Amino acid sequence: MINANKQYAFNWIDQNQQNLSDWNQIIWHLAEPAWREYKSSAWYVKKLREEGFEVEDGSGGMPTAFMATWRNGDGPAIGAYAEYDAVPGNCQAATTEKAPRSGLSRFAPGHTDPHSALGIGSLGGILAAKQAMENYNIQGILTYFGEPAEKVQGSKPVHALKGYYDGLDAMISYHPFYMLPLCNTTRWDTHCGSYYNRIFTFICESPETWLSSADDSPIAASHSAARAPGANAALFLMYSMTKSTQENMLPHTGGWSMNEAIMGTGQATADNLPPRIAQIQYAWRTPDIEMADKILQVLDQNADHAASVSHCKVVKCWVARSRPGLANHALAEITYRNLELAGAPKYNQEAIRYAREIQKNLGLEPMEKPFLEACERLISPQEAENELRQDLPVWQKNWTSDDYVEMSWHTPTVRLYVARPMLKIPDRCAGYPDWVANALGGIRDCIDPTITTAAKTIAATMIDLLTNPIDMQKIQNEFIERTGGGIGGDKWIPPLLPRGFNAPIHYLSLIHISEPTRLRRKSRMPS
């Protein structure tokens, strides 16, 4: 049975559903890429200051990050966060046909997960909790982070390294989700694994010293002399060597993956001059740090070799390097109980009409109930864990990746999933094109239920953490046990990036390069 302060928060969310919907549309349409979310971040900062939060803009030295704090006396400090970066090449209008948003190229950024619903769902939750705290004089501190560049897992390792999470008593990490069985639940034991992201820059600084065939030429790259291979050659040597050695990096087990992107660095003119600079970015996901480090060793030696034979030097720069996630059963149970109070997303007739129209436009027979049933029902953390483990080796402790894991080593953290709208796959259909899910994330009637469920769950969980000291103590005790004494304990894994690391915001094209992880067999999305 719901108590009065939670009901108050739920009522506030119901009364502000139109605002939440409107706010989501703002962020969804801004759709700014990693490290360039200037307008999105500014919108959150302005809104939070209007709500009475003290805001540190540009937290951790990241221009589009922030940390906002609101206090009502003494009490536990509870955290949540927004993400708001979009993915280049995924511009889609909130329509039932494939089309970019008005006035934009289809190669412009667009929200895929969607992070717009992530941010507005958590914002609605923390504002509703604040309203209940004021009305019932609940003591405590609410902290809300702006986390840019999640698609390259950029900001949370930096915030963690610089101590931003250390003073919190608990963190609520929420994400819209669709990968079965983790749909409308909280993660139990199998949290996200390690993620490394590294840029290799090849630079040809002295092409004139290549061989000796141009010793009598007044210029470094004579048309009649052999020229240095240069940076492009180094890049493609590394690319081909890495493709050739990829299957030798790790055994074909454990769900590891690696992806690459060739970054634009101004080498757009074809001439007799040796290309001076070229960049390639690699991102790899593994269940544990040991596996990630083995891949790093191969990549580094490939880069060194490619640079050597191409008359270049190589500069290696981290984008992200994260630890595996740390579970907290006590916090996961409390959050799931509040998810039960909030209820799974439910789709109205207008949402169903949109879904059926998408199917019709794709040449499919419109379904009477087009949405995936799992999107409208809950699954307990334990049941979801049991189903997930059927497809994983016994030794594998972590699966997929997301940078919330960095928070889990600094404060007790729950991973909450609320279903995003997804359509059933008809028989003899390979699946839907990517634009369908992207469009559903921008259609109000389809995405708003996700936001409402998330906001209610987060608000109620915050109220529990602020008002139930016994539960909070259980959460803290479990964190201390799992880390071997808290931060710095004998089981605690310190940040993997160097102490003086700063976010690589100077790169012009830090794009999302990670392929969606796919579940197999029973975990695959059913028709």
C-alpha positions, 0 to 999 in steps of 0.5 A: 500500500502506498504511503502519503508522501509517495502518493503526493509525489505520484500526484505531482508527476500525474499533474505535470505529465504535460510538462514532462512530455514537453521537456522530453520533446525539447531534449529529443529535438536538440539531439546534440552529439557527445561533448557538444550538448551545449543547449541540452546541458544549458536547458537542464541547468536553467531548469534546476536553478529555477527549481532552487538547486545550486548548480556547478556548471561544467563539473569535472572540467567538462563544459556540458556536465553539471552537478546540482544540489538541493538541501532540506536540512541534514539527512542522506544524500541521494543521487540521480542523473541525466544523459542527453547526448545523441548519436550521429547518423541517426536523425529521425522525425517523430513520424511513422515513416523514415524521414529526418527531422525538419531541415536536417540531414539524415546523417545528423545526430538523433536519439537512439536509446533514447537519452531524452527519456532517460534525463526527463524521467530522472528529472521528473523523479527528483523534482517530485521527491523534492516536492514531497520533501518540502510538503512533509519536511523530509530531511535530506540532500538531492544531488543531480548530475548532468552526464554528457557523452555516455555513448562513448562512456565519457563523463562518469569515469571523470566524475568518479576520478575527481570524487564527485560521487564520494559523498553520496549515500546512494545513486539511482541509475535509470535507463530506458531499455528493451533487451530481454529479459532486463525489461521493467526490472532492476539488475541483480548480480550480473551488472555491466562489464568493462569498457575501454575506448582509445584513440590512436593518432598517427602523425607524419612529422618529418616526411623529408627524412623518408629514404634518400631519393629526394635529397636533391629536391628543394621540397619535401615531397617532390613529384618525381621522388618517393614520398613517405607513406604517411598517416593514412597508411599507418591508419589502414595498416593498423586497421587491417592488422587489427582485423587480422589479429582480432580473433587471436585477442581473446577466446570466442566466449564471454560476450566481448566485442570490439568496434572501430571508427575512422575519425575525420581529421582534415585529410580531405585533399588528394595531392602528392603530399604525405598525409600528416595526421590520421586517427582511428578510435577503438572501443571494446567491451569485456566482462572483466578488466583482465580481458580488456587489458589483453585487447589493449596490449594487442592494439598498442603493439599494432599501433606501434608497428603501423607507425614504425613502417609508415614513417609516423609517430603514434599518440594514444589517448584514452576516451574512457576506461571503466570498471565492471559494475558492483551489485547492491541487492538491498537497493535493487529490492527497494527500487523494484518494490517502487517499480511495482507501485508505479506500474509498467508502461501502458500504451493507449489507443493513440500509441497503438494507432502510431505503431500499427501505422508504422507496420503498415508503412513497412508493408507489414500486416498491422497487429491488433496488439503491436507492442512487445508484451514485455514492455507492459509487464514487470519481471522481478530482478531474481527472475530476470537474473535467472533468465539472463544467466541461461545464456552466459558462461558460469564464470562470466560475472558481467555483461554488456557495458554502460558507464554507470558502473563507475558510480557503483564503486563510490556509492551504493548504486541500483540499475533501474530499467523501464521499457522503451516502446518496442514493436513485436516482430512478425513471423518471417520478418528479419526485424525492424529498421533502426529508424522505427525505434528512434521514431518511437522515442520521439512520439509522445504517446509512445514514449511518455509512459516510459517517462512516467513510470521512471519518474514515479519509481525514482521519486518513491525510491528516493523517499524510501531512502530518505525516510527509512534509516534501517533500509539505508543501513542495510544498503550501506552495510552491503556496499561496505561488504562488497568493497571490503570496507568501503572506498579504498577497501581490500575489494575496492577497484580504484579508477582505471584512468590516471589521476590527472586525466581530463575528458578528451573534449578537444576531439571533433568527432567522438562518435558512437561506435559500439555495436548493440549487444545481442542476446541469444536464444531465450534472451532474444526479443520474441515475435 
